[in-house]
């Protein structure tokens, strides 16, 4: 789609062309008319798809003239760096010198920021916590806000910014709400449902031009760490299927903790790669684990071993997603005839990283149903008042996890996945 078809003003089309934007991105083509029409919109698209440019163009189109003392657009982003990037992008595209833009973040004097706001401003780009602090000091007037934008919304949830976002949203009487995110999940939905009633949801799947051949992958979407542990215990009970497994975590401390928690630390066939303590059962060489018939599970920390030869290992489990997506990709991309089943456990907060992996391989990872007899853990609220911050965070976690209800444990099964999935796993084993 051409830029003219977005129904932008001539100065904006000229500014876009001068900046090197020759055509509209898909997210812009699908959302712009709705945003300019005043609808509440949730736009879901991966990094680099044009989300930031979309709301900048829409804001400049809707706020054509600067004339109010109080801001008419409030844009929330997760970090100071993003504040500066967004303001720079505004200056790149804004040809209207009457539009005034102010950034609010914690690395500047609050008094100076309040003075800037008092002098008159049209657009505020802010980190939520700082914007809330300025608002509580009566320095941020939200009475004239027409557009409330939350960018990088999934990252905001990951950083625990739900409270200031909701307080700022609720301080505004009536306005248009725009949410931009690379992934949607339950925690994010719970945050925005407080102030968005009937938004239009538009999702763009930019998964790349070609698919990469990978080993068979399955995703288990779980609410928290404890449920991950319950799931791992449940799956590993089936020693007939899971007879040789490497479990990946991010740190050596997590690896050590996991080895103690699996089967209450009583299993004799679970080992740690290069354990923290000399008296702990473990291996210093992955090949030794492969060749040891008594060793069934090896827990490996990504921080000390990213490249690994997975030949003769029929199952790998990413208990935690690696920080670098390349680490994951090197394990699941198929290079030879080896058949491996790669299981991934991911919470809501890990879904953005999974989305980047899906972009890289060119397709979605198949989602597996959670076993019926899996114990879904709730987050326990602390009863002590000594640590108020910890208590508030735990209460927020409990609220956000309310959608996950604990299930009763049923009689143990010989397998803990669907018939079709077990058939796939057995087939992989036979040909492995």
Order of alpha helices (4+ residues) and beta strands (2+ residues): alpha-alpha-beta-alpha-beta-alpha-beta-alpha-beta-alpha-beta-alpha-alpha-beta-alpha-beta-beta-alpha-beta-alpha-beta-beta-alpha-beta-beta-alpha-beta-alpha-alpha-alpha
